[in-house]
Amino acid sequence: MVAGHLQQKKGYWYMVLNLHDQAGRRKTKWIATHLPVPGNQKRAEELLFQTRHQYADSKGESGLPFADYMLQWLGTMKAKVSPTTYTSYRNLVENSICPYFWERRITLAGLRASDVQRYYDDLLASGVSGNTILHHHANIHKALKDAVRLDLVDRNVADIVERPKKVPYIPRYYSLEEANELLDKLRGHWLWLPVMLCLFYGLRRSEVLGIQWRSIDFSVGTIQIQHTRVYQEVDDRKVSVGRDTMKQKASCRTLPMPEEIAAILQEERRNRYGEETPPPENYLCLNPEGEPIASNYLSQSFKQFLRDHGLREIRLHDLRHTCASLLIQRRTPLIEVQQWLGHSTLSTTADLYAHLEYETKLASAQTLKKI
């Protein structure tokens, strides 16, 4: 049957079929299901399955273009992964994988390891990093694994392709002096509050933007990291939305709030609400217009601030690495750093920051010296 997937548009489910005209050119056909999105995904999937059979390509499955199959597979992933993950899948599949294989008219049944290998080699030649190509490989490998499971192909040719080697990431970070200089120059700027929280708590961008007043308990002195704001696609538009699901279980954590942090947040509360209680769902970090901050806007504004004030350029996420480096340089055990940052495993923390444990290496050197 032909490839197809579901798409939300104006609150309704639509079926999107990938057909071909007599000349073999690809064309897209949108078909309305007339089903509202809430509560009707299963029914829409059944309609899609029936419709794909009705539009069955006369070539049969053996003639299904590999790019069309990738779109079909992408449609099945939407309900299985987080909105953020799906968006990353969609960007790779629609913007890179599909155009490449459509141009070469390679079918799913005719796909060879050499075709996939040539795709990776072409990406490398165009300047795409090996680490990024590994993301392309993960999508292709998973899609072909599902094709084998569904008896569409006999084997997964991506199993025998030579993948690029992963280049270990060495985090960048500010020194204590640079961090203090950054905070001093940010005084009075709307960026000061989110940057200060990222530095002190080592928060991810989605986490600092997701802090709500309900997350702050002044009576016991804690901040709960339990809500995030992320970009995701809604009706074919990328919008910033809040959600109560975290990246992983360990990301949901309760952190202590020292008196200095509490005083800062209490002053922020008084400036906005006076003596009234803030609405629990309101966000702590706001843009100059008093609205929740969009993820990309925060990153871009931070980068521009560094340039405008002659500060060494780092990414917003590198504030998280700066927090970790300051803790480790003061001999904080890695297990405590892991818990503070919300890493899922100790090995994640060790892999990222083992190069910073210089004091531990000095102690080892002294031990060997005595021996």
LINWOZI-V982982 format. One record per residue. N is the residue number from 1. SS is DSSP state (H for helix, E for strand, L for the rest). OMEGA is omega in radians with two decimals (none if undefined). Layout:
n | ss | omega
N | SS | OMEGA
N | SS | OMEGA
This chain:
n | ss | omega
1 | L | -3.07
2 | L | 3.11
3 | E | 3.11
4 | E | 3.12
5 | E | 3.10
6 | E | 3.12
7 | E | 3.07
8 | E | 3.11
9 | E | 3.11
10 | L | 3.05
11 | L | -3.13
12 | E | 3.06
13 | E | 3.03
14 | E | 3.03
15 | E | 3.13
16 | E | -3.12
17 | E | 3.10
18 | E | -3.07
19 | E | 3.10
20 | E | 3.08
21 | L | -3.06
22 | L | 3.14
23 | L | 3.14
24 | L | 3.13
25 | L | -3.10
26 | E | 3.04
27 | E | -3.10
28 | E | 3.12
29 | E | 3.11
30 | E | 3.13
31 | E | -3.12
32 | E | 3.03
33 | E | -3.08
34 | E | 3.12
35 | E | 3.05
36 | E | -3.08
37 | L | -3.06
38 | L | 3.01
39 | L | -3.05
40 | L | -3.09
41 | H | -3.12
42 | H | 3.11
43 | H | 3.13
44 | H | 3.11
45 | H | 3.10
46 | H | 3.10
47 | H | 3.13
48 | H | -3.13
49 | H | 3.14
50 | H | -3.10
51 | H | 3.11
52 | H | 3.08
53 | H | -3.12
54 | H | -3.13
55 | L | -3.06
56 | L | 3.13
57 | L | -3.13
58 | L | 3.12
59 | L | -3.07
60 | L | -3.07
61 | H | -3.09
62 | H | -3.14
63 | H | -3.13
64 | L | 3.10
65 | E | -3.13
66 | H | 3.13
67 | H | 3.10
68 | H | 3.08
69 | H | 3.13
70 | H | 3.07
71 | H | 3.10
72 | H | 3.11
73 | H | 3.13
74 | H | 3.13
75 | H | 3.13
76 | H | -3.10
77 | H | -3.01
78 | L | -3.12
79 | L | -3.04
80 | L | -3.08
81 | L | 3.14
82 | L | 3.12
83 | H | 3.14
84 | H | 3.12
85 | H | 3.13
86 | H | 3.13
87 | H | 3.12
88 | H | 3.07
89 | H | -3.05
90 | H | 3.13
91 | H | -3.13
92 | H | -3.05
93 | H | -3.04
94 | H | -3.03
95 | H | -3.07
96 | H | -3.03
97 | H | -3.08
98 | H | 3.13
99 | H | -3.12
100 | H | -3.04
101 | H | 3.01
102 | H | -3.11
103 | H | -3.09
104 | L | 3.07
105 | L | 3.13
106 | L | 3.14
107 | E | 3.09
108 | L | -3.12
109 | L | -3.10
110 | L | -3.12
111 | L | 3.10
112 | L | 3.12
113 | H | -3.13
114 | H | 3.09
115 | H | 3.14
116 | H | 3.13
117 | H | -3.14
118 | H | 3.09
119 | H | 3.12
120 | H | -3.14
121 | H | 3.11
122 | H | 3.09
123 | H | 3.11
124 | H | -3.12
125 | H | -3.14
126 | L | 3.08
127 | L | 3.10
128 | L | -3.08
129 | L | 3.11
130 | H | -3.14
131 | H | 3.12
132 | H | 3.13
133 | H | 3.08
134 | H | 3.07
135 | H | 3.05
136 | H | -3.13
137 | H | -3.11
138 | H | 3.12
139 | H | -3.11
140 | H | -3.11
141 | H | 3.14
142 | H | -3.14
143 | H | 3.14
144 | H | 3.07
145 | H | 3.10
146 | H | 3.12
147 | H | 3.08
148 | H | -3.13
149 | H | -3.12
150 | L | 3.13
151 | L | 3.08
152 | L | 3.06
153 | L | -3.08
154 | L | -3.09
155 | L | 3.12
156 | L | -3.08
157 | H | 3.12
158 | H | 3.11
159 | H | -3.03
160 | H | 3.11
161 | L | 3.09
162 | L | -3.12
163 | L | 3.03
164 | L | 3.10
165 | L | 3.12
166 | L | 3.12
167 | L | -3.13
168 | L | -3.13
169 | L | 3.05
170 | L | -3.07
171 | L | 3.01
172 | L | -3.13
173 | L | 3.08
174 | L | 2.96
175 | L | 3.11
176 | H | -3.13
177 | H | 3.13
178 | H | 3.13
179 | H | 3.12
180 | H | 3.11
181 | H | 3.11
182 | H | -3.12
183 | H | 3.12
184 | H | -3.11
185 | H | -3.14
186 | H | -3.10
187 | L | 3.13
188 | L | 3.12
189 | L | -3.13
190 | L | 3.12
191 | H | -3.00
192 | H | -3.06
193 | H | 3.13
194 | H | 3.13
195 | H | 3.12
196 | H | -3.14
197 | H | 3.08
198 | H | -3.14
199 | H | -3.04
200 | H | -3.05
201 | H | -3.11
202 | L | -3.04
203 | L | 2.94
204 | L | -3.13
205 | H | -3.11
206 | H | -3.11
207 | H | -3.12
208 | H | 3.12
209 | H | -3.11
210 | L | 3.14
211 | L | 3.08
212 | E | -3.13
213 | H | 3.09
214 | H | -3.13
215 | H | -3.03
216 | E | 3.12
217 | E | -3.12
218 | L | -3.08
219 | L | 3.14
220 | L | 3.08
221 | L | 3.13
222 | E | 2.99
223 | E | 3.11
224 | E | 3.04
225 | E | -2.98
226 | L | -3.04
227 | L | -3.13
228 | E | 2.97
229 | E | -3.07
230 | E | 3.00
231 | E | 2.99
232 | E | -3.09
233 | E | 3.07
234 | E | -3.10
235 | L | 3.08
236 | L | 3.09
237 | E | 3.06
238 | E | -3.11
239 | E | 3.11
240 | E | -3.10
241 | E | 3.09
242 | E | 3.10
243 | E | -3.11
244 | L | 3.09
245 | L | -3.12
246 | L | -3.13
247 | L | 3.12
248 | L | -3.06
249 | H | -3.10
250 | H | -3.13
251 | H | 3.11
252 | L | -3.01
253 | E | 3.08
254 | E | -3.06
255 | E | 3.14
256 | E | 3.14
257 | L | 3.13
258 | L | -3.08
259 | H | -3.11
260 | H | 3.12
261 | H | 3.14
262 | H | 3.14
263 | H | 3.12
264 | H | -3.09
265 | H | 3.08
266 | H | 3.09
267 | H | 3.10
268 | H | 3.13
269 | H | 3.14
270 | H | -3.13
271 | H | -3.10
272 | H | -2.96
273 | H | -3.10
274 | L | -3.14
275 | L | -3.14
276 | L | 3.10
277 | L | 3.14
278 | L | 3.02
279 | L | -3.03
280 | L | -3.06
281 | L | 3.13
282 | L | -3.11
283 | E | -3.12
284 | L | -3.08
285 | L | -3.09
286 | E | 3.08
287 | L | -3.09
288 | L | 3.12
289 | L | 3.13
290 | L | -3.13
291 | L | 3.07
292 | E | -3.03
293 | L | 3.02
294 | L | -3.04
295 | H | -3.09
296 | H | 3.14
297 | H | 3.12
298 | H | -3.12
299 | H | -3.11
300 | H | 3.13
301 | H | 3.11
302 | H | 3.13
303 | H | -3.13
304 | H | 3.11
305 | H | 3.13
306 | H | 3.14
307 | H | -3.08
308 | H | -3.06
309 | L | 3.03
310 | L | 3.13
311 | L | -3.14
312 | L | -3.06
313 | L | 2.99
314 | L | 3.07
315 | L | 3.06
316 | L | -3.13
317 | L | 3.14
318 | H | 3.01
319 | H | 3.07
320 | H | 3.10
321 | H | 3.10
322 | H | 3.09
323 | H | -3.13
324 | H | -3.09
325 | H | 3.13
326 | H | 3.10
327 | H | -3.07
328 | H | 3.13
329 | H | 3.08
330 | L | 3.00
331 | L | 3.01
332 | L | -3.14
333 | L | -3.11
334 | H | -3.14
335 | H | 3.11
336 | H | 3.07
337 | H | 3.11
338 | H | -3.11
339 | H | -3.13
340 | H | -3.09
341 | H | -3.12
342 | L | 3.05
343 | L | -3.11
344 | L | -3.12
345 | L | 3.08
346 | H | -3.12
347 | H | 3.09
348 | H | 3.13
349 | H | -3.12
350 | H | -3.13
351 | H | -3.09
352 | H | -2.92
353 | H | -3.14
354 | H | -3.11
355 | H | -3.12
356 | H | -3.04
357 | L | -3.09
358 | H | -3.13
359 | H | 3.10
360 | H | 3.12
361 | H | 3.10
362 | H | 3.13
363 | H | 3.11
364 | H | 3.13
365 | H | 3.13
366 | H | 3.11
367 | H | 3.13
368 | H | 3.13
369 | H | 3.14
370 | H | 3.12
371 | L | none
